[in-house]
Every structure is written in structure tokens, then in C-alpha cells.
Amino acid sequence: MLDGICDTLPGKVAHIEFHCRPEYPLHCPEARSKWFLYPDRGGYYYYPTLYVDGKDCGSTPSAWESYLSARLSAPSDVSLTHIGTTYDPATRTGQLQVECYNSGGDEISAAFQFAITEDSVNYSAPNGDLWHNAVCRDFVPNQYGTAVTLAA
């Protein structure tokens, strides 16, 4: 379902798998922390759940594409341009450059972050899946992001 939405809305939606259970081999501690930053539903967290702009959009995947399409067609004062990424596997360090622009009349405060994912992970999961894509491995700088303020 999520891959289909990403195919329908290329370059606008990213599918990221959060494996939140610590005993699971594809677990990412930051993903678990990120998951619990969202509000629960009466003491429970449901899987799968779509959050857009911090809003709980429900646990019904068949409704997600229309919601995302409508949200993405709404005008936005903020634009982001990925300038470039460098990474040195030997030192496991890199740099990410993004340009943010606020064309609106009001100052905007937000948190800015990136998810680092891995594709083609071979693992025989309990549900029978052998291959996993978009597996969350890390957040840059962390699950909370970097506070930014974009002037009008």
C-alpha cells in the first residue's frame, strides 16, 4: 500500500519503515523514540498509522492516498531544495546541504530532520517478508530535529 502511494506521488512522499520493538533485528532506537513523540490513542499506539504535519491521519491505509494528495496540493510558503550530500564510508561521516525558503509573510518555526534509510535488507521476518526497503537506520541530527526559524 505505502509503496503504491510513493509510486503515485513520486518525489513527494517517502515510505520509511520504523521497527520499534527492541527485540526486532531491524530495530532503530531513534525510530522508537520518534514513534513515542506522537500522541497515543488512549494509551495505545496502532500500526500502521499515518502522521502528516504532526496530525494523526488514522490507521486506514486505503484512505491515505487521497488525504496525502489533497494535503500536497495545498499551497505552501516553505520550499526545500536538496543541494547535495557527501558521505565517506571509511570515516562514516558526511554532510547534508539543504536550502530552506519561506515566501510567506509570517515567520515560521519548525524542526528540521532527515531520516537515513536502507534498502534491500534481507531478513526473514515473522510475517514472511524476506526483503525490506526504506528501513529507518538513523535520524540526522536526531529524532527531535534541529530547531529552525525561517524569516518572512
N, CA, C and O atoms as a GROMACS GRO file, in nm:
protein
  608
    1MET      N    1   0.082  -0.120   0.000
    1MET     CA    2   0.000   0.000   0.000
    1MET      C    3   0.086   0.126   0.000
    1MET      O    4   0.065   0.215  -0.082
    2LEU      N    5   0.183   0.134   0.091
    2LEU     CA    6   0.267   0.253   0.100
    2LEU      C    7   0.354   0.270  -0.022
    2LEU      O    8   0.376   0.382  -0.067
    3ASP      N    9   0.406   0.159  -0.076
    3ASP     CA   10   0.488   0.169  -0.197
    3ASP      C   11   0.405   0.224  -0.312
    3ASP      O   12   0.456   0.301  -0.393
    4GLY      N   13   0.279   0.186  -0.321
    4GLY     CA   14   0.190   0.236  -0.426
    4GLY      C   15   0.168   0.385  -0.415
    4GLY      O   16   0.165   0.455  -0.516
    5ILE      N   17   0.154   0.435  -0.293
    5ILE     CA   18   0.137   0.579  -0.271
    5ILE      C   19   0.264   0.652  -0.313
    5ILE      O   20   0.257   0.757  -0.377
    6CYS      N   21   0.379   0.596  -0.279
    6CYS     CA   22   0.506   0.659  -0.319
    6CYS      C   23   0.520   0.660  -0.470
    6CYS      O   24   0.574   0.755  -0.526
    7ASP      N   25   0.473   0.554  -0.538
    7ASP     CA   26   0.479   0.549  -0.684
    7ASP      C   27   0.385   0.652  -0.746
    7ASP      O   28   0.418   0.713  -0.848
    8THR      N   29   0.269   0.672  -0.686
    8THR     CA   30   0.170   0.768  -0.736
    8THR      C   31   0.213   0.912  -0.712
    8THR      O   32   0.181   1.000  -0.792
    9LEU      N   33   0.286   0.936  -0.604
    9LEU     CA   34   0.329   1.071  -0.567
    9LEU      C   35   0.482   1.076  -0.560
    9LEU      O   36   0.538   1.103  -0.454
   10PRO      N   37   0.550   1.050  -0.674
   10PRO     CA   38   0.696   1.041  -0.670
   10PRO      C   39   0.762   1.173  -0.630
   10PRO      O   40   0.722   1.281  -0.674
   11GLY      N   41   0.863   1.160  -0.545
   11GLY     CA   42   0.937   1.278  -0.501
   11GLY      C   43   0.865   1.362  -0.398
   11GLY      O   44   0.917   1.464  -0.354
   12LYS      N   45   0.745   1.320  -0.359
   12LYS     CA   46   0.666   1.398  -0.263
   12LYS      C   47   0.638   1.324  -0.134
   12LYS      O   48   0.613   1.386  -0.031
   13VAL      N   49   0.643   1.193  -0.138
   13VAL     CA   50   0.613   1.110  -0.021
   13VAL      C   51   0.724   1.007  -0.007
   13VAL      O   52   0.765   0.945  -0.105
   14ALA      N   53   0.772   0.989   0.114
   14ALA     CA   54   0.874   0.888   0.141
   14ALA      C   55   0.818   0.784   0.237
   14ALA      O   56   0.761   0.818   0.341
   15HIS      N   57   0.834   0.661   0.201
   15HIS     CA   58   0.794   0.549   0.286
   15HIS      C   59   0.913   0.514   0.374
   15HIS      O   60   1.020   0.480   0.324
   16ILE      N   61   0.894   0.524   0.505
   16ILE     CA   62   1.000   0.489   0.599
   16ILE      C   63   0.947   0.384   0.695
   16ILE      O   64   0.847   0.406   0.763
   17GLU      N   65   1.014   0.270   0.701
   17GLU     CA   66   0.975   0.164   0.794
   17GLU      C   67   1.038   0.191   0.930
   17GLU      O   68   1.161   0.198   0.942
   18PHE      N   69   0.955   0.206   1.032
   18PHE     CA   70   1.003   0.216   1.170
   18PHE      C   71   0.986   0.079   1.232
   18PHE      O   72   0.876   0.025   1.234
   19HIS      N   73   1.092   0.022   1.282
   19HIS     CA   74   1.084  -0.104   1.356
   19HIS      C   75   1.107  -0.068   1.502
   19HIS      O   76   1.221  -0.049   1.546
   20CYS      N   77   0.998  -0.059   1.577
   20CYS     CA   78   1.002   0.000   1.712
   20CYS      C   79   1.024  -0.099   1.824
   20CYS      O   80   1.046  -0.058   1.938
   21ARG      N   81   1.020  -0.226   1.796
   21ARG     CA   82   1.038  -0.324   1.904
   21ARG      C   83   1.186  -0.356   1.919
   21ARG      O   84   1.249  -0.403   1.824
   22PRO      N   85   1.244  -0.333   2.037
   22PRO     CA   86   1.388  -0.352   2.058
   22PRO      C   87   1.438  -0.493   2.026
   22PRO      O   88   1.554  -0.509   1.989
   23GLU      N   89   1.354  -0.593   2.039
   23GLU     CA   90   1.399  -0.730   2.013
   23GLU      C   91   1.403  -0.763   1.863
   23GLU      O   92   1.455  -0.868   1.825
   24TYR      N   93   1.350  -0.677   1.780
   24TYR     CA   94   1.345  -0.699   1.635
   24TYR      C   95   1.481  -0.663   1.573
   24TYR      O   96   1.534  -0.557   1.604
   25PRO      N   97   1.538  -0.747   1.487
   25PRO     CA   98   1.672  -0.721   1.433
   25PRO      C   99   1.685  -0.591   1.353
   25PRO      O  100   1.795  -0.537   1.343
   26LEU      N  101   1.579  -0.539   1.296
   26LEU     CA  102   1.585  -0.415   1.218
   26LEU      C  103   1.550  -0.292   1.301
   26LEU      O  104   1.524  -0.185   1.248
   27HIS      N  105   1.550  -0.310   1.432
   27HIS     CA  106   1.514  -0.203   1.526
   27HIS      C  107   1.612  -0.085   1.517
   27HIS      O  108   1.733  -0.102   1.502
   28CYS      N  109   1.554   0.036   1.528
   28CYS     CA  110   1.634   0.158   1.535
   28CYS      C  111   1.587   0.234   1.659
   28CYS      O  112   1.472   0.276   1.665
   29PRO      N  113   1.674   0.254   1.759
   29PRO     CA  114   1.632   0.321   1.882
   29PRO      C  115   1.575   0.461   1.858
   29PRO      O  116   1.479   0.500   1.924
   30GLU      N  117   1.632   0.536   1.764
   30GLU     CA  118   1.578   0.670   1.736
   30GLU      C  119   1.439   0.662   1.676
   30GLU      O  120   1.354   0.747   1.703
   31ALA      N  121   1.413   0.560   1.594
   31ALA     CA  122   1.279   0.544   1.537
   31ALA      C  123   1.178   0.516   1.648
   31ALA      O  124   1.066   0.569   1.646
   32ARG      N  125   1.217   0.435   1.745
   32ARG     CA  126   1.128   0.408   1.859
   32ARG      C  127   1.101   0.537   1.936
   32ARG      O  128   0.986   0.564   1.972
   33SER      N  129   1.204   0.615   1.962
   33SER     CA  130   1.185   0.742   2.032
   33SER      C  131   1.097   0.836   1.951
   33SER      O  132   1.012   0.906   2.008
   34LYS      N  133   1.115   0.839   1.820
   34LYS     CA  134   1.033   0.924   1.733
   34LYS      C  135   0.888   0.881   1.741
   34LYS      O  136   0.799   0.965   1.752
   35TRP      N  137   0.863   0.753   1.734
   35TRP     CA  138   0.727   0.698   1.740
   35TRP      C  139   0.655   0.750   1.865
   35TRP      O  140   0.539   0.790   1.857
   36PHE      N  141   0.723   0.749   1.979
   36PHE     CA  142   0.660   0.789   2.104
   36PHE      C  143   0.653   0.941   2.124
   36PHE      O  144   0.600   0.987   2.224
   37LEU      N  145   0.706   1.018   2.029
   37LEU     CA  146   0.686   1.163   2.032
   37LEU      C  147   0.545   1.200   1.988
   37LEU      O  148   0.495   1.307   2.023
   38TYR      N  149   0.480   1.111   1.913
   38TYR     CA  150   0.343   1.135   1.868
   38TYR      C  151   0.245   1.096   1.979
   38TYR      O  152   0.276   1.010   2.061
   39PRO      N  153   0.129   1.159   1.983
   39PRO     CA  154   0.033   1.125   2.089
   39PRO      C  155  -0.024   0.984   2.069
   39PRO      O  156  -0.041   0.937   1.957
   40ASP      N  157  -0.052   0.919   2.180
   40ASP     CA  158  -0.112   0.786   2.171
   40ASP      C  159  -0.263   0.801   2.159
   40ASP      O  160  -0.318   0.911   2.166
   41ARG      N  161  -0.329   0.690   2.142
   41ARG     CA  162  -0.476   0.686   2.134
   41ARG      C  163  -0.527   0.612   2.256
   41ARG      O  164  -0.548   0.491   2.252
   42GLY      N  165  -0.546   0.685   2.363
   42GLY     CA  166  -0.595   0.624   2.486
   42GLY      C  167  -0.499   0.524   2.546
   42GLY      O  168  -0.542   0.423   2.601
   43GLY      N  169  -0.370   0.551   2.537
   43GLY     CA  170  -0.270   0.462   2.596
   43GLY      C  171  -0.215   0.359   2.500
   43GLY      O  172  -0.128   0.280   2.539
   44TYR      N  173  -0.262   0.357   2.374
   44TYR     CA  174  -0.216   0.259   2.277
   44TYR      C  175  -0.161   0.327   2.153
   44TYR      O  176  -0.206   0.436   2.116
   45TYR      N  177  -0.064   0.263   2.089
   45TYR     CA  178  -0.012   0.305   1.960
   45TYR      C  179  -0.053   0.199   1.859
   45TYR      O  180  -0.033   0.080   1.882
   46TYR      N  181  -0.108   0.242   1.749
   46TYR     CA  182  -0.156   0.149   1.649
   46TYR      C  183  -0.063   0.147   1.529
   46TYR      O  184  -0.006   0.249   1.492
   47TYR      N  185  -0.047   0.030   1.469
   47TYR     CA  186   0.033   0.015   1.349
   47TYR      C  187  -0.057  -0.042   1.240
   47TYR      O  188  -0.134  -0.134   1.268
   48PRO      N  189  -0.051   0.009   1.121
   48PRO     CA  190   0.022   0.129   1.080
   48PRO      C  191  -0.060   0.255   1.109
   48PRO      O  192  -0.182   0.250   1.117
   49THR      N  193   0.008   0.366   1.124
   49THR     CA  194  -0.057   0.495   1.145
   49THR      C  195   0.015   0.598   1.060
   49THR      O  196   0.138   0.599   1.053
   50LEU      N  197  -0.062   0.686   0.997
   50LEU     CA  198  -0.004   0.793   0.917
   50LEU      C  199  -0.010   0.923   0.996
   50LEU      O  200  -0.117   0.962   1.045
   51TYR      N  201   0.104   0.989   1.008
   51TYR     CA  202   0.110   1.122   1.068
   51TYR      C  203   0.160   1.218   0.962
   51TYR      O  204   0.263   1.193   0.898
   52VAL      N  205   0.089   1.327   0.941
   52VAL     CA  206   0.129   1.430   0.847
   52VAL      C  207   0.125   1.563   0.920
   52VAL      O  208   0.023   1.602   0.978
   53ASP      N  209   0.238   1.633   0.916
   53ASP     CA  210   0.249   1.761   0.987
   53ASP      C  211   0.211   1.747   1.134
   53ASP      O  212   0.151   1.838   1.192
   54GLY      N  213   0.245   1.632   1.193
   54GLY     CA  214   0.216   1.608   1.334
   54GLY      C  215   0.073   1.568   1.363
   54GLY      O  216   0.038   1.546   1.479
   55LYS      N  217  -0.011   1.557   1.260
   55LYS     CA  218  -0.152   1.522   1.279
   55LYS      C  219  -0.174   1.374   1.253
   55LYS      O  220  -0.125   1.320   1.154
   56ASP      N  221  -0.246   1.309   1.342
   56ASP     CA  222  -0.281   1.169   1.328
   56ASP      C  223  -0.386   1.157   1.218
   56ASP      O  224  -0.497   1.210   1.231
   57CYS      N  225  -0.351   1.088   1.110
   57CYS     CA  226  -0.442   1.073   0.996
   57CYS      C  227  -0.504   0.935   0.990
   57CYS      O  228  -0.563   0.896   0.889
   58GLY      N  229  -0.493   0.861   1.097
   58GLY     CA  230  -0.563   0.734   1.105
   58GLY      C  231  -0.480   0.612   1.069
   58GLY      O  232  -0.365   0.621   1.027
   59SER      N  233  -0.544   0.498   1.088
   59SER     CA  234  -0.480   0.368   1.065
   59SER      C  235  -0.546   0.290   0.952
   59SER      O  236  -0.544   0.167   0.951
   60THR      N  237  -0.604   0.363   0.856
   60THR     CA  238  -0.669   0.300   0.742
   60THR      C  239  -0.592   0.334   0.616
   60THR      O  240  -0.616   0.438   0.555
   61PRO      N  241  -0.497   0.249   0.576
   61PRO     CA  242  -0.412   0.280   0.462
   61PRO      C  243  -0.488   0.314   0.334
   61PRO      O  244  -0.438   0.394   0.254
   62SER      N  245  -0.605   0.256   0.312
   62SER     CA  246  -0.679   0.285   0.188
   62SER      C  247  -0.724   0.431   0.180
   62SER      O  248  -0.756   0.480   0.072
   63ALA      N  249  -0.726   0.502   0.294
   63ALA     CA  250  -0.767   0.643   0.295
   63ALA      C  251  -0.648   0.738   0.283
   63ALA      O  252  -0.667   0.858   0.264
   64TRP      N  253  -0.528   0.687   0.293
   64TRP     CA  254  -0.411   0.773   0.300
   64TRP      C  255  -0.380   0.846   0.170
   64TRP      O  256  -0.345   0.964   0.173
   65GLU      N  257  -0.391   0.779   0.056
   65GLU     CA  258  -0.353   0.843  -0.070
   65GLU      C  259  -0.435   0.967  -0.099
   65GLU      O  260  -0.380   1.069  -0.140
   66SER      N  261  -0.566   0.961  -0.079
   66SER     CA  262  -0.650   1.078  -0.105
   66SER      C  263  -0.617   1.190  -0.006
   66SER      O  264  -0.617   1.308  -0.044
   67TYR      N  265  -0.590   1.155   0.118
   67TYR     CA  266  -0.554   1.257   0.217
   67TYR      C  267  -0.422   1.324   0.178
   67TYR      O  268  -0.412   1.447   0.181
   68LEU      N  269  -0.322   1.245   0.143
   68LEU     CA  270  -0.192   1.299   0.107
   68LEU      C  271  -0.200   1.384  -0.020
   68LEU      O  272  -0.139   1.490  -0.028
   69SER      N  273  -0.276   1.337  -0.119
   69SER     CA  274  -0.290   1.414  -0.244
   69SER      C  275  -0.352   1.550  -0.216
   69SER      O  276  -0.307   1.651  -0.270
   70ALA      N  277  -0.455   1.553  -0.134
   70ALA     CA  278  -0.520   1.681  -0.100
   70ALA      C  279  -0.424   1.771  -0.024
   70ALA      O  280  -0.417   1.891  -0.050
   71ARG      N  281  -0.350   1.715   0.071
   71ARG     CA  282  -0.257   1.795   0.152
   71ARG      C  283  -0.143   1.849   0.066
   71ARG      O  284  -0.102   1.964   0.082
   72LEU      N  285  -0.093   1.767  -0.025
   72LEU     CA  286   0.018   1.809  -0.110
   72LEU      C  287  -0.024   1.911  -0.216
   72LEU      O  288   0.060   1.986  -0.265
   73SER      N  289  -0.152   1.915  -0.250
   73SER     CA  290  -0.197   2.013  -0.349
   73SER      C  291  -0.223   2.150  -0.286
   73SER      O  292  -0.242   2.248  -0.358
   74ALA      N  293  -0.225   2.157  -0.154
   74ALA     CA  294  -0.243   2.285  -0.086
   74ALA      C  295  -0.117   2.368  -0.100
   74ALA      O  296  -0.007   2.315  -0.087
   75PRO      N  297  -0.130   2.498  -0.127
   75PRO     CA  298  -0.011   2.581  -0.141
   75PRO      C  299   0.067   2.590  -0.010
   75PRO      O  300   0.010   2.582   0.098
   76SER      N  301   0.198   2.606  -0.023
   76SER     CA  302   0.285   2.616   0.094
   76SER      C  303   0.380   2.734   0.076
   76SER      O  304   0.427   2.761  -0.034
   77ASP      N  305   0.407   2.802   0.184
   77ASP     CA  306   0.502   2.913   0.181
   77ASP      C  307   0.646   2.866   0.193
   77ASP      O  308   0.739   2.944   0.172
   78VAL      N  309   0.666   2.740   0.227
   78VAL     CA  310   0.800   2.688   0.250
   78VAL      C  311   0.843   2.599   0.134
   78VAL      O  312   0.767   2.514   0.088
   79SER      N  313   0.965   2.621   0.088
   79SER     CA  314   1.022   2.532  -0.013
   79SER      C  315   1.158   2.484   0.036
   79SER      O  316   1.231   2.556   0.104
   80LEU      N  317   1.190   2.361   0.001
   80LEU     CA  318   1.317   2.299   0.039
   80LEU      C  319   1.386   2.252  -0.088
   80LEU      O  320   1.322   2.195  -0.176
   81THR      N  321   1.515   2.275  -0.096
   81THR     CA  322   1.593   2.228  -0.209
   81THR      C  323   1.714   2.153  -0.156
   81THR      O  324   1.795   2.207  -0.081
   82HIS      N  325   1.725   2.027  -0.197
   82HIS     CA  326   1.840   1.945  -0.158
   82HIS      C  327   1.957   1.987  -0.246
   82HIS      O  328   1.956   1.963  -0.366
   83ILE      N  329   2.058   2.049  -0.185
   83ILE     CA  330   2.173   2.099  -0.258
   83ILE      C  331   2.274   1.987  -0.284
   83ILE      O  332   2.330   1.977  -0.393
   84GLY      N  333   2.296   1.903  -0.185
   84GLY     CA  334   2.390   1.794  -0.204
   84GLY      C  335   2.419   1.717  -0.078
   84GLY      O  336   2.391   1.763   0.033
   85THR      N  337   2.475   1.598  -0.097
   85THR     CA  338   2.512   1.511   0.014
   85THR      C  339   2.647   1.450  -0.016
   85THR      O  340   2.673   1.407  -0.128
   86THR      N  341   2.733   1.447   0.085
   86THR     CA  342   2.859   1.375   0.072
   86THR      C  343   2.866   1.275   0.187
   86THR      O  344   2.814   1.300   0.296
   87TYR      N  345   2.931   1.163   0.163
   87TYR     CA  346   2.946   1.061   0.267
   87TYR      C  347   3.074   0.984   0.243
   87TYR      O  348   3.103   0.943   0.131
   88ASP      N  349   3.151   0.965   0.348
   88ASP     CA  350   3.275   0.888   0.343
   88ASP      C  351   3.254   0.760   0.423
   88ASP      O  352   3.251   0.764   0.546
   89PRO      N  353   3.238   0.645   0.356
   89PRO     CA  354   3.213   0.519   0.428
   89PRO      C  355   3.327   0.481   0.523
   89PRO      O  356   3.304   0.414   0.623
   90ALA      N  357   3.449   0.523   0.491
   90ALA     CA  358   3.562   0.487   0.577
   90ALA      C  359   3.552   0.553   0.714
   90ALA      O  360   3.580   0.490   0.816
   91THR      N  361   3.512   0.679   0.717
   91THR     CA  362   3.502   0.751   0.844
   91THR      C  363   3.359   0.757   0.897
   91THR      O  364   3.335   0.800   1.010
   92ARG      N  365   3.265   0.714   0.813
   92ARG     CA  366   3.122   0.718   0.847
   92ARG      C  367   3.078   0.860   0.884
   92ARG      O  368   3.001   0.880   0.978
   93THR      N  369   3.127   0.955   0.808
   93THR     CA  370   3.088   1.094   0.828
   93THR      C  371   3.041   1.151   0.694
   93THR      O  372   3.076   1.100   0.588
   94GLY      N  373   2.964   1.256   0.703
   94GLY     CA  374   2.916   1.317   0.580
   94GLY      C  375   2.858   1.454   0.606
   94GLY      O  376   2.856   1.503   0.719
   95GLN      N  377   2.810   1.513   0.500
   95GLN     CA  378   2.748   1.645   0.510
   95GLN      C  379   2.625   1.647   0.421
   95GLN      O  380   2.624   1.592   0.311
   96LEU      N  381   2.522   1.711   0.470
   96LEU     CA  382   2.395   1.724   0.400
   96LEU      C  383   2.365   1.872   0.388
   96LEU      O  384   2.369   1.944   0.488
   97GLN      N  385   2.336   1.919   0.267
   97GLN     CA  386   2.306   2.060   0.247
   97GLN      C  387   2.166   2.075   0.188
   97GLN      O  388   2.132   2.016   0.086
   98VAL      N  389   2.086   2.158   0.256
   98VAL     CA  390   1.950   2.184   0.213
   98VAL      C  391   1.924   2.334   0.226
   98VAL      O  392   1.963   2.397   0.324
   99GLU      N  393   1.860   2.388   0.125
   99GLU     CA  394   1.821   2.529   0.129
   99GLU      C  395   1.673   2.539   0.162
   99GLU      O  396   1.590   2.474   0.098
  100CYS      N  397   1.641   2.619   0.261
  100CYS     CA  398   1.502   2.640   0.302
  100CYS      C  399   1.462   2.784   0.268
  100CYS      O  400   1.540   2.877   0.289
  101TYR      N  401   1.342   2.801   0.217
  101TYR     CA  402   1.296   2.934   0.180
  101TYR      C  403   1.150   2.952   0.225
  101TYR      O  404   1.066   2.866   0.200
  102ASN      N  405   1.123   3.064   0.289
  102ASN     CA  406   0.988   3.098   0.334
  102ASN      C  407   0.941   3.218   0.252
  102ASN      O  408   0.992   3.329   0.270
  103SER      N  409   0.847   3.196   0.164
  103SER     CA  410   0.797   3.304   0.078
  103SER      C  411   0.676   3.375   0.139
  103SER      O  412   0.622   3.468   0.080
  104GLY      N  413   0.634   3.331   0.257
  104GLY     CA  414   0.515   3.388   0.320
  104GLY      C  415   0.545   3.516   0.397
  104GLY      O  416   0.660   3.561   0.404
  105GLY      N  417   0.442   3.572   0.453
  105GLY     CA  418   0.453   3.697   0.527
  105GLY      C  419   0.478   3.679   0.675
  105GLY      O  420   0.501   3.777   0.746
  106ASP      N  421   0.474   3.555   0.724
  106ASP     CA  422   0.492   3.528   0.866
  106ASP      C  423   0.616   3.442   0.888
  106ASP      O  424   0.650   3.356   0.808
  107GLU      N  425   0.683   3.468   1.000
  107GLU     CA  426   0.796   3.385   1.041
  107GLU      C  427   0.744   3.245   1.073
  107GLU      O  428   0.634   3.230   1.125
  108ILE      N  429   0.824   3.144   1.041
  108ILE     CA  430   0.785   3.005   1.066
  108ILE      C  431   0.892   2.938   1.151
  108ILE      O  432   1.011   2.947   1.122
  109SER      N  433   0.849   2.871   1.258
  109SER     CA  434   0.939   2.792   1.341
  109SER      C  435   0.905   2.646   1.322
  109SER      O  436   0.788   2.608   1.320
  110ALA      N  437   1.007   2.563   1.308
  110ALA     CA  438   0.984   2.421   1.284
  110ALA      C  439   1.106   2.342   1.331
  110ALA      O  440   1.205   2.399   1.376
  111ALA      N  441   1.097   2.212   1.318
  111ALA     CA  442   1.210   2.124   1.344
  111ALA      C  443   1.246   2.058   1.211
  111ALA      O  444   1.158   2.011   1.139
  112PHE      N  445   1.372   2.055   1.180
  112PHE     CA  446   1.423   2.006   1.053
  112PHE      C  447   1.505   1.881   1.079
  112PHE      O  448   1.595   1.881   1.162
  113GLN      N  449   1.473   1.772   1.006
  113GLN     CA  450   1.547   1.648   1.025
  113GLN      C  451   1.543   1.564   0.899
  113GLN      O  452   1.459   1.584   0.811
  114PHE      N  453   1.634   1.470   0.892
  114PHE     CA  454   1.638   1.376   0.781
  114PHE      C  455   1.639   1.235   0.837
  114PHE      O  456   1.697   1.209   0.943
  115ALA      N  457   1.575   1.144   0.765
  115ALA     CA  458   1.580   1.002   0.801
  115ALA      C  459   1.675   0.933   0.704
  115ALA      O  460   1.662   0.948   0.583
  116ILE      N  461   1.768   0.859   0.758
  116ILE     CA  462   1.857   0.778   0.676
  116ILE      C  463   1.798   0.638   0.672
  116ILE      O  464   1.774   0.576   0.775
  117THR      N  465   1.775   0.589   0.550
  117THR     CA  466   1.712   0.458   0.534
  117THR      C  467   1.803   0.365   0.456
  117THR      O  468   1.897   0.408   0.390
  118GLU      N  469   1.774   0.237   0.466
  118GLU     CA  470   1.849   0.134   0.393
  118GLU      C  471   1.751   0.048   0.315
  118GLU      O  472   1.646   0.009   0.367
  119ASP      N  473   1.785   0.019   0.191
  119ASP     CA  474   1.702  -0.067   0.106
  119ASP      C  475   1.768  -0.203   0.088
  119ASP      O  476   1.886  -0.223   0.118
  120SER      N  477   1.689  -0.296   0.040
  120SER     CA  478   1.736  -0.431   0.006
  120SER      C  479   1.797  -0.504   0.125
  120SER      O  480   1.901  -0.569   0.113
  121VAL      N  481   1.731  -0.492   0.240
  121VAL     CA  482   1.776  -0.564   0.360
  121VAL      C  483   1.712  -0.702   0.356
  121VAL      O  484   1.589  -0.714   0.355
  122ASN      N  485   1.794  -0.806   0.355
  122ASN     CA  486   1.745  -0.942   0.352
  122ASN      C  487   1.731  -0.994   0.493
  122ASN      O  488   1.830  -1.012   0.565
  123TYR      N  489   1.608  -1.018   0.533
  123TYR     CA  490   1.578  -1.073   0.667
  123TYR      C  491   1.445  -1.145   0.658
  123TYR      O  492   1.347  -1.088   0.611
  124SER      N  493   1.440  -1.268   0.702
  124SER     CA  494   1.316  -1.346   0.700
  124SER      C  495   1.233  -1.308   0.823
  124SER      O  496   1.255  -1.360   0.933
  125ALA      N  497   1.138  -1.218   0.802
  125ALA     CA  498   1.055  -1.166   0.911
  125ALA      C  499   0.946  -1.267   0.949
  125ALA      O  500   0.911  -1.353   0.868
  126PRO      N  501   0.893  -1.256   1.071
  126PRO     CA  502   0.786  -1.347   1.113
  126PRO      C  503   0.663  -1.344   1.022
  126PRO      O  504   0.589  -1.442   1.013
  127ASN      N  505   0.640  -1.230   0.952
  127ASN     CA  506   0.523  -1.222   0.864
  127ASN      C  507   0.552  -1.278   0.725
  127ASN      O  508   0.465  -1.274   0.638
  128GLY      N  509   0.673  -1.332   0.703
  128GLY     CA  510   0.708  -1.393   0.575
  128GLY      C  511   0.784  -1.302   0.479
  128GLY      O  512   0.834  -1.350   0.377
  129ASP      N  513   0.793  -1.175   0.509
  129ASP     CA  514   0.869  -1.084   0.423
  129ASP      C  515   1.018  -1.121   0.428
  129ASP      O  516   1.074  -1.141   0.535
  130LEU      N  517   1.079  -1.129   0.310
  130LEU     CA  518   1.222  -1.158   0.303
  130LEU      C  519   1.304  -1.033   0.276
  130LEU      O  520   1.419  -1.024   0.320
  131TRP      N  521   1.248  -0.937   0.204
  131TRP     CA  522   1.320  -0.816   0.166
  131TRP      C  523   1.252  -0.694   0.225
  131TRP      O  524   1.129  -0.682   0.222
  132HIS      N  525   1.331  -0.605   0.278
  132HIS     CA  526   1.278  -0.484   0.343
  132HIS      C  527   1.346  -0.363   0.282
  132HIS      O  528   1.468  -0.360   0.265
  133ASN      N  529   1.266  -0.264   0.249
  133ASN     CA  530   1.316  -0.140   0.190
  133ASN      C  531   1.276  -0.022   0.277
  133ASN      O  532   1.179  -0.029   0.354
  134ALA      N  533   1.350   0.086   0.264
  134ALA     CA  534   1.323   0.210   0.340
  134ALA      C  535   1.324   0.185   0.490
  134ALA      O  536   1.245   0.243   0.564
  135VAL      N  537   1.415   0.100   0.535
  135VAL     CA  538   1.427   0.069   0.677
  135VAL      C  539   1.502   0.184   0.745
  135VAL      O  540   1.614   0.217   0.708
  136CYS      N  541   1.439   0.243   0.845
  136CYS     CA  542   1.499   0.356   0.916
  136CYS      C  543   1.623   0.308   0.991
  136CYS      O  544   1.617   0.214   1.071
  137ARG      N  545   1.736   0.376   0.965
  137ARG     CA  546   1.861   0.341   1.032
  137ARG      C  547   1.909   0.451   1.126
  137ARG      O  548   1.977   0.423   1.225
  138ASP      N  549   1.872   0.576   1.096
  138ASP     CA  550   1.919   0.686   1.178
  138ASP      C  551   1.840   0.812   1.141
  138ASP      O  552   1.781   0.821   1.034
  139PHE      N  553   1.841   0.909   1.232
  139PHE     CA  554   1.788   1.041   1.205
  139PHE      C  555   1.901   1.142   1.218
  139PHE      O  556   1.984   1.131   1.309
  140VAL      N  557   1.904   1.238   1.129
  140VAL     CA  558   2.005   1.344   1.133
  140VAL      C  559   1.935   1.474   1.164
  140VAL      O  560   1.846   1.512   1.087
  141PRO      N  561   1.968   1.545   1.271
  141PRO     CA  562   2.073   1.514   1.366
  141PRO      C  563   2.028   1.412   1.471
  141PRO      O  564   2.112   1.342   1.528
  142ASN      N  565   1.898   1.402   1.497
  142ASN     CA  566   1.840   1.305   1.590
  142ASN      C  567   1.689   1.303   1.569
  142ASN      O  568   1.638   1.368   1.478
  143GLN      N  569   1.617   1.229   1.652
  143GLN     CA  570   1.472   1.215   1.635
  143GLN      C  571   1.396   1.343   1.663
  143GLN      O  572   1.278   1.354   1.628
  144TYR      N  573   1.460   1.441   1.726
  144TYR     CA  574   1.393   1.567   1.758
  144TYR      C  575   1.413   1.672   1.649
  144TYR      O  576   1.335   1.767   1.639
  145GLY      N  577   1.515   1.657   1.568
  145GLY     CA  578   1.544   1.754   1.463
  145GLY      C  579   1.619   1.874   1.514
  145GLY      O  580   1.652   1.883   1.633
  146THR      N  581   1.647   1.965   1.424
  146THR     CA  582   1.712   2.091   1.456
  146THR      C  583   1.609   2.202   1.449
  146THR      O  584   1.541   2.217   1.348
  147ALA      N  585   1.597   2.277   1.555
  147ALA     CA  586   1.502   2.389   1.556
  147ALA      C  587   1.549   2.494   1.456
  147ALA      O  588   1.664   2.537   1.458
  148VAL      N  589   1.458   2.536   1.368
  148VAL     CA  590   1.488   2.640   1.271
  148VAL      C  591   1.377   2.746   1.274
  148VAL      O  592   1.261   2.716   1.302
  149THR      N  593   1.415   2.866   1.244
  149THR     CA  594   1.319   2.974   1.229
  149THR      C  595   1.346   3.037   1.093
  149THR      O  596   1.456   3.084   1.065
  150LEU      N  597   1.242   3.037   1.009
  150LEU     CA  598   1.254   3.093   0.875
  150LEU      C  599   1.185   3.228   0.875
  150LEU      O  600   1.064   3.237   0.894
  151ALA      N  601   1.264   3.333   0.852
  151ALA     CA  602   1.208   3.468   0.849
  151ALA      C  603   1.113   3.482   0.730
  151ALA      O  604   1.124   3.410   0.632
  152ALA      N  605   1.020   3.575   0.742
  152ALA     CA  606   0.925   3.601   0.633
  152ALA      C  607   1.000   3.655   0.513
  152ALA      O  608   0.938   3.684   0.410
   0.00000   0.00000   0.00000
